[in-house]
Amino acid sequence: SQELEQSPQSLIVQEGKNLTINCTSSKTLYGLYWYKQKYGEGLIFLMMLQKGGEEKSHEKITAKLDEKKQQSSLHITASQPSHAGIYLCGADPSFSGNEKLTFGTGTRLTIIP
Amino acid sequence: NAGVTQTPKFQVLKTGQSMTLQCAQDMNHEYMSWYRQDPGMGLRLIHYSVGAGITDQGEVPNGYNVSRSTTEDFPLRLLSAAPSQTSVYFCASRPGRWTEAFFGQGTRLTVV
């Protein structure tokens, strides 16, 4: 089965600073998803990456999928209190075969004013 | 457009009791899944379905049953609740592979 490792597990950042969260897969990624979860709430979709080298941005959040399609990074520029929460990466396991969408262990982000 | 609706939001069960967590979606999505979220564990896949009448096991299926008689509904059954099943449960749906998954607001279950 595909395993997704996220690092760091938790992150405390001063407001205004930049930060990066990584997601590493044991297998080739054919669809990589980033979600955000506010404490005690459901998951909010941020973006999806499929092609090696692909980069997408939404407001101050940028996600990249490396050329070998086994690692993705999520970068937040000039962090704000609204960025606090749990960030989860998810992946479709293979080009064909089963359709399990699995997730990493999550990164808990705290923003200090 | 309600999206994915989970009921109940909170539930306390005694060990050995049974119950069903309900999940309904109104987006005509073929794929539906159940996850549990424990502290420090991210989301773990329990069961999933790729269409009415088709279900399969995920990473942690033991102690849970599912069925999918309609496209809209995907209930999760706990036959004999155990304290280890204390968790937050999320239901998700999506149109197909390589598409965004939509999540419900979660059910917080405590087994005492």
gemmi code that builds the backbone of each chain (N, CA, C; Angstrom):
import gemmi

chains = {
    "A": [
        ("SER", (0.837, -1.193, 0.000), (0.000, 0.000, 0.000), (0.875, 1.246, 0.000)),
        ("GLN", (0.326, 2.332, -0.473), (1.094, 3.577, -0.521), (1.131, 4.212, 0.856)),
        ("GLU", (2.334, 4.650, 1.256), (2.465, 5.334, 2.528), (2.895, 6.764, 2.282)),
        ("LEU", (2.258, 7.674, 2.998), (2.578, 9.089, 2.889), (3.128, 9.576, 4.218)),
        ("GLU", (4.327, 10.122, 4.176), (4.942, 10.670, 5.376), (4.969, 12.183, 5.281)),
        ("GLN", (4.463, 12.861, 6.295), (4.504, 14.316, 6.308), (5.518, 14.798, 7.335)),
        ("SER", (6.179, 15.884, 6.984), (7.110, 16.496, 7.922), (7.045, 18.012, 7.791)),
        ("PRO", (7.186, 18.740, 8.900), (7.240, 18.181, 10.249), (5.857, 17.742, 10.730)),
        ("GLN", (5.798, 17.083, 11.874), (4.509, 16.696, 12.445), (3.792, 17.907, 13.005)),
        ("SER", (4.542, 18.836, 13.560), (3.959, 20.075, 14.049), (4.923, 21.213, 13.790)),
        ("LEU", (4.347, 22.404, 13.687), (5.134, 23.574, 13.327), (4.554, 24.788, 14.039)),
        ("ILE", (5.411, 25.538, 14.711), (4.992, 26.783, 15.348), (5.761, 27.913, 14.684)),
        ("VAL", (5.023, 28.846, 14.100), (5.639, 29.900, 13.303), (5.108, 31.258, 13.739)),
        ("GLN", (5.987, 32.237, 13.766), (5.552, 33.595, 14.079), (4.822, 34.174, 12.868)),
        ("GLU", (3.777, 34.917, 13.150), (2.994, 35.547, 12.087), (3.900, 36.355, 11.163)),
        ("GLY", (3.671, 36.193, 9.870), (4.468, 36.921, 8.889), (5.624, 36.113, 8.314)),
        ("LYS", (5.989, 35.018, 8.973), (7.094, 34.194, 8.492), (6.606, 33.208, 7.436)),
        ("ASN", (7.556, 32.743, 6.624), (7.264, 31.722, 5.619), (7.472, 30.345, 6.211)),
        ("LEU", (6.821, 29.345, 5.633), (6.995, 27.980, 6.118), (6.755, 26.982, 4.993)),
        ("THR", (7.283, 25.767, 5.183), (7.123, 24.693, 4.198), (6.780, 23.397, 4.894)),
        ("ILE", (5.825, 22.689, 4.330), (5.422, 21.357, 4.797), (5.697, 20.373, 3.661)),
        ("ASN", (6.246, 19.222, 4.010), (6.588, 18.231, 2.995), (5.745, 16.971, 3.115)),
        ("CYS", (5.539, 16.341, 1.970), (4.794, 15.085, 1.893), (5.581, 14.149, 0.988)),
        ("THR", (6.019, 13.017, 1.540), (6.853, 12.082, 0.783), (6.138, 10.742, 0.656)),
        ("SER", (6.154, 10.211, -0.555), (5.479, 8.948, -0.829), (6.478, 7.822, -1.051)),
        ("SER", (6.071, 6.614, -0.699), (6.901, 5.438, -0.948), (6.755, 4.964, -2.399)),
        ("LYS", (5.751, 5.482, -3.097), (5.507, 5.086, -4.487), (5.226, 6.329, -5.330)),
        ("THR", (5.220, 6.150, -6.631), (4.918, 7.250, -7.544), (3.517, 7.789, -7.276)),
        ("LEU", (3.421, 9.104, -7.267), (2.152, 9.771, -7.017), (1.456, 10.074, -8.335)),
        ("TYR", (0.234, 9.600, -8.493), (-0.528, 9.885, -9.708), (-1.574, 10.963, -9.489)),
        ("GLY", (-1.813, 11.293, -8.245), (-2.718, 12.380, -7.909), (-2.389, 12.741, -6.474)),
        ("LEU", (-2.000, 13.975, -6.231), (-1.613, 14.405, -4.892), (-2.508, 15.556, -4.488)),
        ("TYR", (-3.113, 15.451, -3.313), (-4.083, 16.429, -2.846), (-3.596, 17.060, -1.554)),
        ("TRP", (-3.857, 18.341, -1.409), (-3.605, 19.031, -0.147), (-4.936, 19.524, 0.415)),
        ("TYR", (-5.134, 19.210, 1.703), (-6.322, 19.644, 2.417), (-5.905, 20.372, 3.684)),
        ("LYS", (-6.794, 21.244, 4.143), (-6.596, 21.921, 5.421), (-7.787, 21.608, 6.315)),
        ("GLN", (-7.502, 21.418, 7.586), (-8.546, 21.137, 8.564), (-8.402, 22.077, 9.734)),
        ("LYS", (-9.437, 22.837, 9.990), (-9.447, 23.649, 11.199), (-9.849, 22.736, 12.349)),
        ("TYR", (-9.341, 23.060, 13.528), (-9.536, 22.172, 14.674), (-11.017, 21.874, 14.899)),
        ("GLY", (-11.329, 20.565, 14.950), (-12.690, 20.153, 15.218), (-13.644, 20.264, 14.049)),
        ("GLU", (-13.126, 20.538, 12.860), (-13.997, 20.706, 11.702), (-13.626, 19.744, 10.579)),
        ("GLY", (-14.370, 19.848, 9.481), (-14.108, 18.990, 8.333), (-12.919, 19.481, 7.526)),
        ("LEU", (-12.645, 18.791, 6.429), (-11.486, 19.097, 5.597), (-11.865, 20.013, 4.441)),
        ("ILE", (-10.993, 20.973, 4.170), (-11.190, 21.909, 3.071), (-10.144, 21.627, 2.005)),
        ("PHE", (-10.583, 21.422, 0.787), (-9.681, 21.143, -0.328), (-8.886, 22.399, -0.685)),
        ("LEU", (-7.563, 22.224, -0.825), (-6.706, 23.334, -1.231), (-6.339, 23.229, -2.709)),
        ("MET", (-5.703, 22.141, -3.090), (-5.337, 21.968, -4.485), (-4.916, 20.540, -4.782)),
        ("MET", (-4.879, 20.230, -6.083), (-4.509, 18.902, -6.544), (-3.398, 19.028, -7.585)),
        ("LEU", (-2.416, 18.133, -7.498), (-1.300, 18.118, -8.440), (-1.223, 16.738, -9.070)),
        ("GLN", (-0.943, 16.708, -10.373), (-0.851, 15.422, -11.057), (0.424, 15.253, -11.864)),
        ("LYS", (0.936, 16.331, -12.404), (2.081, 16.203, -13.312), (3.378, 16.504, -12.590)),
        ("GLY", (4.425, 15.743, -12.924), (5.733, 16.005, -12.350), (6.180, 17.410, -12.669)),
        ("GLY", (6.642, 18.145, -11.651), (7.077, 19.520, -11.844), (5.953, 20.535, -11.730)),
        ("GLU", (4.722, 20.048, -11.561), (3.580, 20.961, -11.516), (3.615, 21.813, -10.244)),
        ("GLU", (3.181, 23.047, -10.389), (3.117, 23.980, -9.262), (1.800, 24.737, -9.358)),
        ("LYS", (1.111, 24.822, -8.221), (-0.140, 25.583, -8.180), (-0.136, 26.513, -6.980)),
        ("SER", (-0.819, 27.641, -7.127), (-0.886, 28.614, -6.037), (-2.317, 29.034, -5.799)),
        ("HIS", (-2.597, 29.311, -4.545), (-3.901, 29.864, -4.166), (-3.650, 30.841, -3.044)),
        ("GLU", (-3.864, 32.095, -3.333), (-3.588, 33.174, -2.392), (-2.131, 33.043, -1.970)),
        ("LYS", (-1.817, 32.832, -0.714), (-0.420, 32.790, -0.279), (0.102, 31.371, -0.114)),
        ("ILE", (-0.603, 30.399, -0.651), (-0.200, 29.003, -0.517), (0.205, 28.460, -1.881)),
        ("THR", (1.391, 27.861, -1.955), (1.905, 27.274, -3.190), (2.258, 25.822, -2.940)),
        ("ALA", (1.824, 24.942, -3.834), (2.157, 23.531, -3.722), (2.894, 23.088, -4.980)),
        ("LYS", (3.875, 22.187, -4.788), (4.664, 21.682, -5.903), (4.736, 20.163, -5.826)),
        ("LEU", (4.826, 19.543, -6.990), (5.045, 18.102, -7.073), (6.365, 17.909, -7.796)),
        ("ASP", (7.298, 17.194, -7.188), (8.624, 17.103, -7.806), (8.593, 16.270, -9.082)),
        ("GLU", (9.687, 16.369, -9.852), (9.730, 15.739, -11.174), (9.531, 14.221, -11.103)),
        ("LYS", (10.056, 13.610, -10.060), (9.940, 12.154, -9.926), (8.590, 11.739, -9.351)),
        ("LYS", (7.779, 12.711, -8.982), (6.427, 12.470, -8.483), (6.402, 11.570, -7.252)),
        ("GLN", (7.352, 11.801, -6.335), (7.312, 11.068, -5.079), (7.337, 11.994, -3.876)),
        ("GLN", (7.367, 13.290, -4.115), (7.372, 14.242, -3.019), (6.647, 15.519, -3.437)),
        ("SER", (5.898, 16.062, -2.482), (5.232, 17.339, -2.699), (5.534, 18.247, -1.522)),
        ("SER", (5.582, 19.549, -1.795), (5.778, 20.524, -0.738), (4.670, 21.559, -0.791)),
        ("LEU", (4.320, 22.061, 0.376), (3.319, 23.120, 0.509), (4.012, 24.290, 1.184)),
        ("HIS", (4.022, 25.420, 0.529), (4.727, 26.591, 1.041), (3.723, 27.710, 1.309)),
        ("ILE", (3.820, 28.289, 2.509), (2.967, 29.425, 2.860), (3.847, 30.647, 3.021)),
        ("THR", (3.507, 31.684, 2.334), (4.267, 32.939, 2.380), (3.561, 33.924, 3.299)),
        ("ALA", (4.348, 34.582, 4.148), (3.812, 35.613, 5.060), (2.605, 35.079, 5.823)),
        ("SER", (2.845, 34.098, 6.666), (1.776, 33.391, 7.356), (0.886, 34.338, 8.175)),
        ("GLN", (-0.380, 33.924, 8.278), (-1.383, 34.686, 9.031), (-2.081, 33.751, 10.009)),
        ("PRO", (-2.728, 34.283, 11.034), (-3.462, 33.418, 11.972), (-4.484, 32.515, 11.286)),
        ("SER", (-5.043, 32.976, 10.159), (-6.035, 32.158, 9.443), (-5.423, 30.904, 8.823)),
        ("HIS", (-4.111, 30.840, 8.726), (-3.445, 29.654, 8.179), (-3.316, 28.529, 9.201)),
        ("ALA", (-3.580, 28.814, 10.457), (-3.440, 27.789, 11.489), (-4.421, 26.638, 11.255)),
        ("GLY", (-3.962, 25.420, 11.567), (-4.801, 24.247, 11.392), (-3.948, 23.022, 11.131)),
        ("ILE", (-4.595, 21.974, 10.661), (-3.894, 20.743, 10.303), (-3.891, 20.616, 8.787)),
        ("TYR", (-2.714, 20.389, 8.230), (-2.583, 20.218, 6.784), (-2.335, 18.748, 6.492)),
        ("LEU", (-3.108, 18.227, 5.562), (-3.031, 16.817, 5.212), (-2.785, 16.656, 3.720)),
        ("CYS", (-1.861, 15.782, 3.386), (-1.702, 15.427, 1.976), (-2.376, 14.071, 1.750)),
        ("GLY", (-2.977, 13.911, 0.584), (-3.636, 12.670, 0.220), (-3.200, 12.257, -1.168)),
        ("ALA", (-3.331, 10.960, -1.480), (-2.866, 10.493, -2.782), (-3.711, 9.351, -3.305)),
        ("ASP", (-3.873, 9.328, -4.620), (-4.417, 8.163, -5.314), (-3.264, 7.195, -5.528)),
        ("PRO", (-3.457, 5.937, -5.217), (-2.327, 5.024, -5.111), (-1.686, 4.582, -6.408)),
        ("SER", (-2.386, 4.553, -7.483), (-1.772, 3.997, -8.685), (-2.514, 4.471, -9.915)),
        ("PHE", (-1.876, 4.280, -11.047), (-2.502, 4.699, -12.291), (-3.730, 3.852, -12.605)),
        ("SER", (-3.652, 2.606, -12.257), (-4.803, 1.730, -12.460), (-4.926, 0.823, -11.257)),
        ("GLY", (-6.016, 0.144, -11.129), (-6.172, -0.733, -9.983), (-7.130, -0.146, -8.978)),
        ("ASN", (-6.857, -0.358, -7.682), (-7.831, 0.058, -6.685), (-7.925, 1.581, -6.589)),
        ("GLU", (-8.979, 2.052, -5.981), (-9.283, 3.479, -5.964), (-9.187, 4.066, -4.569)),
        ("LYS", (-8.299, 3.540, -3.742), (-8.191, 4.040, -2.380), (-7.516, 5.392, -2.352)),
        ("LEU", (-8.178, 6.363, -1.755), (-7.575, 7.669, -1.512), (-7.076, 7.669, -0.079)),
        ("THR", (-5.763, 7.680, 0.085), (-5.188, 7.612, 1.422), (-4.497, 8.913, 1.778)),
        ("PHE", (-4.273, 9.113, 3.082), (-3.745, 10.373, 3.580), (-2.515, 10.167, 4.449)),
        ("GLY", (-1.743, 11.234, 4.558), (-0.606, 11.250, 5.456), (-1.046, 11.499, 6.886)),
        ("THR", (-0.067, 11.611, 7.759), (-0.334, 11.745, 9.196), (-0.665, 13.168, 9.607)),
        ("GLY", (-0.490, 14.120, 8.713), (-0.882, 15.488, 9.018), (0.228, 16.318, 9.644)),
        ("THR", (0.161, 17.623, 9.436), (1.066, 18.598, 10.049), (0.221, 19.641, 10.754)),
        ("ARG", (0.453, 19.777, 12.062), (-0.301, 20.759, 12.835), (0.454, 22.084, 12.838)),
        ("LEU", (-0.173, 23.111, 12.283), (0.453, 24.433, 12.163), (-0.155, 25.404, 13.160)),
        ("THR", (0.693, 26.010, 13.966), (0.284, 27.051, 14.914), (0.956, 28.357, 14.520)),
        ("ILE", (0.202, 29.423, 14.461), (0.731, 30.750, 14.123), (0.713, 31.616, 15.383)),
        ("ILE", (1.859, 32.134, 15.752), (1.969, 32.993, 16.934), (1.884, 34.451, 16.500)),
        ("PRO", (0.961, 35.207, 17.085), (0.818, 36.630, 16.683), (2.081, 37.435, 16.996)),
    ],
    "B": [
        ("ASN", (-27.460, 23.248, -1.968), (-26.633, 22.055, -2.169), (-25.992, 21.657, -0.850)),
        ("ALA", (-26.474, 20.539, -0.236), (-26.017, 20.187, 1.093), (-24.620, 19.575, 1.069)),
        ("GLY", (-24.197, 18.923, -0.037), (-22.885, 18.299, -0.069), (-22.917, 16.933, 0.602)),
        ("VAL", (-22.020, 16.727, 1.576), (-21.936, 15.466, 2.318), (-22.450, 15.715, 3.730)),
        ("THR", (-23.464, 14.956, 4.125), (-24.086, 15.144, 5.431), (-23.877, 13.911, 6.287)),
        ("GLN", (-23.316, 14.121, 7.463), (-23.099, 13.031, 8.418), (-23.982, 13.223, 9.644)),
        ("THR", (-24.567, 12.133, 10.098), (-25.315, 12.164, 11.354), (-25.027, 10.904, 12.152)),
        ("PRO", (-24.964, 10.981, 13.491), (-25.036, 12.211, 14.277), (-23.698, 12.938, 14.297)),
        ("LYS", (-23.638, 14.088, 14.907), (-22.377, 14.825, 15.065), (-21.599, 14.318, 16.273)),
        ("PHE", (-22.319, 13.913, 17.299), (-21.692, 13.391, 18.509), (-22.453, 12.141, 18.955)),
        ("GLN", (-21.723, 11.177, 19.528), (-22.357, 9.964, 20.023), (-21.494, 9.346, 21.110)),
        ("VAL", (-22.154, 8.918, 22.188), (-21.483, 8.162, 23.232), (-22.115, 6.780, 23.274)),
        ("LEU", (-21.283, 5.757, 23.208), (-21.757, 4.378, 23.240), (-21.127, 3.631, 24.404)),
        ("LYS", (-21.827, 2.634, 24.874), (-21.232, 1.738, 25.853), (-20.589, 0.566, 25.104)),
        ("THR", (-19.548, 0.023, 25.669), (-18.878, -1.125, 25.069), (-19.894, -2.230, 24.781)),
        ("GLY", (-19.831, -2.759, 23.548), (-20.729, -3.831, 23.155), (-21.979, -3.381, 22.429)),
        ("GLN", (-22.298, -2.082, 22.508), (-23.474, -1.582, 21.798), (-23.186, -1.499, 20.308)),
        ("SER", (-24.250, -1.486, 19.544), (-24.111, -1.325, 18.104), (-24.738, -0.007, 17.673)),
        ("MET", (-24.266, 0.512, 16.553), (-24.877, 1.718, 16.015), (-24.456, 1.895, 14.560)),
        ("THR", (-25.171, 2.776, 13.878), (-24.865, 3.089, 12.484), (-24.607, 4.573, 12.340)),
        ("LEU", (-23.481, 4.912, 11.741), (-23.189, 6.287, 11.378), (-23.709, 6.503, 9.958)),
        ("GLN", (-24.474, 7.577, 9.798), (-25.089, 7.829, 8.501), (-24.256, 8.819, 7.692)),
        ("CYS", (-24.230, 8.578, 6.376), (-23.570, 9.488, 5.448), (-24.406, 9.572, 4.186)),
        ("ALA", (-24.723, 10.789, 3.774), (-25.499, 10.992, 2.553), (-24.883, 12.125, 1.749)),
        ("GLN", (-24.865, 11.950, 0.417), (-24.376, 13.010, -0.462), (-25.389, 13.236, -1.580)),
        ("ASP", (-25.483, 14.506, -1.993), (-26.464, 14.868, -3.005), (-25.801, 15.348, -4.288)),
        ("MET", (-24.573, 14.908, -4.536), (-23.821, 15.358, -5.701), (-23.713, 14.266, -6.773)),
        ("ASN", (-24.385, 13.146, -6.567), (-24.371, 12.028, -7.505), (-22.959, 11.475, -7.730)),
        ("HIS", (-22.158, 11.491, -6.663), (-20.795, 10.965, -6.746), (-20.788, 9.453, -6.663)),
        ("GLU", (-19.944, 8.825, -7.490), (-19.835, 7.371, -7.466), (-19.003, 6.875, -6.277)),
        ("TYR", (-17.915, 7.590, -5.966), (-16.988, 7.140, -4.941), (-17.379, 7.718, -3.581)),
        ("MET", (-17.415, 6.828, -2.571), (-17.620, 7.279, -1.206), (-16.687, 6.502, -0.284)),
        ("SER", (-16.283, 7.149, 0.808), (-15.298, 6.530, 1.708), (-15.601, 6.907, 3.147)),
        ("TRP", (-15.145, 6.059, 4.039), (-15.175, 6.351, 5.473), (-13.747, 6.349, 6.010)),
        ("TYR", (-13.443, 7.368, 6.828), (-12.142, 7.494, 7.470), (-12.349, 7.672, 8.969)),
        ("ARG", (-11.329, 7.302, 9.713), (-11.276, 7.670, 11.118), (-10.026, 8.501, 11.356)),
        ("GLN", (-10.159, 9.453, 12.275), (-9.041, 10.333, 12.587), (-8.754, 10.256, 14.074)),
        ("ASP", (-7.574, 9.789, 14.397), (-7.120, 9.721, 15.777), (-5.957, 10.694, 15.944)),
        ("PRO", (-5.716, 11.181, 17.168), (-4.624, 12.140, 17.389), (-3.286, 11.613, 16.868)),
        ("GLY", (-2.613, 12.410, 16.048), (-1.303, 12.033, 15.532), (-1.325, 10.970, 14.456)),
        ("MET", (-2.512, 10.568, 13.989), (-2.593, 9.464, 13.019), (-3.109, 9.911, 11.660)),
        ("GLY", (-3.429, 11.149, 11.492), (-3.979, 11.577, 10.215), (-5.322, 10.925, 9.967)),
        ("LEU", (-5.659, 10.684, 8.711), (-6.894, 9.996, 8.336), (-6.556, 8.577, 7.904)),
        ("ARG", (-7.283, 7.616, 8.439), (-7.079, 6.226, 8.023), (-8.357, 5.708, 7.376)),
        ("LEU", (-8.202, 5.083, 6.237), (-9.333, 4.617, 5.445), (-9.914, 3.338, 6.034)),
        ("ILE", (-11.239, 3.346, 6.276), (-11.902, 2.180, 6.868), (-12.487, 1.293, 5.757)),
        ("HIS", (-13.417, 1.851, 5.011), (-14.041, 1.168, 3.872), (-14.304, 2.197, 2.789)),
        ("TYR", (-14.424, 1.716, 1.560), (-14.772, 2.621, 0.483), (-15.675, 1.918, -0.516)),
        ("SER", (-16.291, 2.734, -1.384), (-17.217, 2.209, -2.389), (-17.033, 2.985, -3.683)),
        ("VAL", (-17.058, 2.265, -4.803), (-16.910, 2.923, -6.099), (-18.234, 2.960, -6.858)),
        ("GLY", (-19.315, 2.590, -6.179), (-20.633, 2.651, -6.791), (-21.620, 1.824, -6.002)),
        ("ALA", (-22.890, 1.996, -6.290), (-23.934, 1.235, -5.589), (-23.677, -0.257, -5.756)),
        ("GLY", (-23.710, -0.965, -4.632), (-23.501, -2.407, -4.630), (-22.057, -2.859, -4.596)),
        ("ILE", (-21.098, -1.905, -4.585), (-19.680, -2.253, -4.611), (-18.975, -1.602, -3.443)),
        ("THR", (-18.414, -2.423, -2.559), (-17.638, -1.899, -1.437), (-16.348, -2.697, -1.300)),
        ("ASP", (-15.387, -2.115, -0.626), (-14.109, -2.791, -0.399), (-13.480, -2.261, 0.878)),
        ("GLN", (-12.518, -3.031, 1.393), (-11.883, -2.676, 2.654), (-10.759, -1.678, 2.441)),
        ("GLY", (-10.580, -0.846, 3.462), (-9.454, 0.070, 3.476), (-8.352, -0.444, 4.380)),
        ("GLU", (-7.678, 0.482, 5.062), (-6.536, 0.143, 5.906), (-6.938, -0.469, 7.255)),
        ("VAL", (-8.064, -0.029, 7.823), (-8.469, -0.449, 9.164), (-9.931, -0.882, 9.180)),
        ("PRO", (-10.311, -1.974, 8.510), (-11.721, -2.342, 8.377), (-12.312, -3.138, 9.540)),
        ("ASN", (-11.435, -3.709, 10.398), (-11.940, -4.617, 11.429), (-12.865, -3.907, 12.402)),
        ("GLY", (-14.044, -4.521, 12.647), (-15.014, -3.967, 13.581), (-16.062, -3.101, 12.920)),
        ("TYR", (-15.936, -2.916, 11.606), (-16.861, -2.046, 10.866), (-17.430, -2.794, 9.644)),
        ("ASN", (-18.711, -2.509, 9.377), (-19.345, -3.023, 8.164), (-19.948, -1.874, 7.383)),
        ("VAL", (-20.000, -2.032, 6.060), (-20.644, -1.031, 5.219), (-21.484, -1.733, 4.160)),
        ("SER", (-22.387, -0.965, 3.588), (-23.152, -1.399, 2.426), (-23.470, -0.158, 1.601)),
        ("ARG", (-23.739, -0.353, 0.340), (-24.069, 0.782, -0.535), (-25.219, 0.357, -1.455)),
        ("SER", (-26.415, 0.594, -0.959), (-27.586, 0.196, -1.741), (-28.024, 1.294, -2.711)),
        ("THR", (-27.660, 2.524, -2.442), (-27.979, 3.635, -3.343), (-26.735, 4.470, -3.579)),
        ("THR", (-26.746, 5.278, -4.607), (-25.621, 6.175, -4.867), (-25.456, 7.190, -3.744)),
        ("GLU", (-26.574, 7.617, -3.153), (-26.546, 8.715, -2.195), (-26.033, 8.342, -0.808)),
        ("ASP", (-26.291, 7.113, -0.366), (-26.058, 6.764, 1.032), (-24.956, 5.722, 1.208)),
        ("PHE", (-24.183, 5.903, 2.285), (-23.086, 4.969, 2.583), (-22.946, 4.863, 4.098)),
        ("PRO", (-23.805, 4.089, 4.751), (-23.750, 3.976, 6.217), (-22.607, 3.094, 6.706)),
        ("LEU", (-22.087, 3.445, 7.874), (-21.016, 2.683, 8.530), (-21.579, 2.071, 9.805)),
        ("ARG", (-21.470, 0.756, 9.928), (-22.031, 0.047, 11.080), (-20.953, -0.451, 12.021)),
        ("LEU", (-21.154, -0.173, 13.301), (-20.322, -0.757, 14.347), (-21.181, -1.826, 15.015)),
        ("LEU", (-20.789, -3.072, 14.903), (-21.623, -4.163, 15.397), (-21.516, -4.340, 16.899)),
        ("SER", (-20.325, -4.161, 17.453), (-20.085, -4.303, 18.879), (-18.984, -3.328, 19.259)),
        ("ALA", (-19.388, -2.144, 19.701), (-18.432, -1.063, 19.914), (-17.383, -1.402, 20.971)),
        ("ALA", (-16.160, -0.963, 20.704), (-15.040, -1.149, 21.636), (-14.397, 0.204, 21.903)),
        ("PRO", (-13.771, 0.385, 23.072), (-13.113, 1.664, 23.379), (-12.105, 2.084, 22.311)),
        ("SER", (-11.484, 1.108, 21.629), (-10.509, 1.426, 20.583), (-11.152, 2.101, 19.370)),
        ("GLN", (-12.476, 2.083, 19.310), (-13.179, 2.734, 18.210), (-13.560, 4.182, 18.539)),
        ("THR", (-13.155, 4.656, 19.692), (-13.309, 6.071, 20.016), (-12.463, 6.878, 19.045)),
        ("SER", (-13.118, 7.770, 18.308), (-12.418, 8.481, 17.256), (-13.367, 9.512, 16.638)),
        ("VAL", (-12.833, 10.272, 15.695), (-13.664, 11.143, 14.862), (-13.763, 10.486, 13.494)),
        ("TYR", (-14.979, 10.322, 13.016), (-15.222, 9.620, 11.754), (-15.645, 10.610, 10.679)),
        ("PHE", (-15.014, 10.491, 9.523), (-15.344, 11.352, 8.397), (-15.796, 10.520, 7.206)),
        ("CYS", (-16.842, 11.009, 6.556), (-17.310, 10.432, 5.313), (-16.916, 11.383, 4.183)),
        ("ALA", (-16.552, 10.815, 3.036), (-16.168, 11.642, 1.893), (-16.760, 11.069, 0.622)),
        ("SER", (-16.991, 11.952, -0.341), (-17.438, 11.485, -1.650), (-16.696, 12.244, -2.737)),
        ("ARG", (-16.565, 11.619, -3.911), (-15.971, 12.298, -5.056), (-16.473, 11.650, -6.341)),
        ("PRO", (-16.390, 12.391, -7.446), (-16.951, 11.867, -8.698), (-16.244, 10.612, -9.184)),
        ("GLY", (-14.903, 10.569, -9.028), (-14.113, 9.441, -9.504), (-12.680, 9.614, -9.061)),
        ("ARG", (-11.797, 8.772, -9.616), (-10.386, 8.876, -9.278), (-9.813, 10.183, -9.811)),
        ("TRP", (-8.795, 10.683, -9.144), (-8.105, 11.917, -9.530), (-9.045, 13.119, -9.548)),
        ("THR", (-9.973, 13.119, -8.605), (-10.869, 14.259, -8.439), (-10.903, 14.644, -6.969)),
        ("GLU", (-11.323, 15.878, -6.709), (-11.426, 16.387, -5.344), (-12.451, 15.582, -4.550)),
        ("ALA", (-12.089, 15.257, -3.313), (-13.017, 14.599, -2.398), (-13.676, 15.652, -1.514)),
        ("PHE", (-14.964, 15.498, -1.292), (-15.731, 16.396, -0.433), (-16.022, 15.665, 0.879)),
        ("PHE", (-15.768, 16.331, 1.970), (-15.887, 15.708, 3.278), (-17.090, 16.225, 4.050)),
        ("GLY", (-17.667, 15.337, 4.870), (-18.665, 15.748, 5.827), (-17.996, 16.414, 7.023)),
        ("GLN", (-18.813, 16.879, 7.958), (-18.284, 17.610, 9.109), (-17.784, 16.691, 10.220)),
        ("GLY", (-17.995, 15.397, 10.075), (-17.443, 14.465, 11.044), (-18.430, 14.043, 12.119)),
        ("THR", (-18.200, 12.857, 12.668), (-18.947, 12.348, 13.821), (-17.950, 12.005, 14.909)),
        ("ARG", (-18.112, 12.635, 16.054), (-17.216, 12.362, 17.187), (-17.826, 11.265, 18.031)),
        ("LEU", (-17.193, 10.089, 18.044), (-17.717, 8.922, 18.745), (-16.842, 8.592, 19.944)),
        ("THR", (-17.494, 8.417, 21.082), (-16.801, 7.989, 22.300), (-17.420, 6.677, 22.766)),
        ("VAL", (-16.561, 5.690, 22.980), (-17.024, 4.393, 23.483), (-16.485, 4.218, 24.903)),
        ("VAL", (-17.400, 4.043, 25.842), (-16.992, 3.947, 27.262), (-17.194, 2.528, 27.801)),
    ],
}
model = gemmi.Model(1)
for chain_id, residues in chains.items():
    chain = gemmi.Chain(chain_id)
    for i, (resn, *xyz) in enumerate(residues, 1):
        res = gemmi.Residue()
        res.name, res.seqid = resn, gemmi.SeqId(i, " ")
        for name, pos in zip(("N", "CA", "C"), xyz):
            atom = gemmi.Atom()
            atom.name, atom.element = name, gemmi.Element(name[0])
            atom.pos, atom.b_iso = gemmi.Position(*pos), 0.0
            res.add_atom(atom)
        chain.add_residue(res)
    model.add_chain(chain)
structure = gemmi.Structure()
structure.add_model(model)
structure.setup_entities()
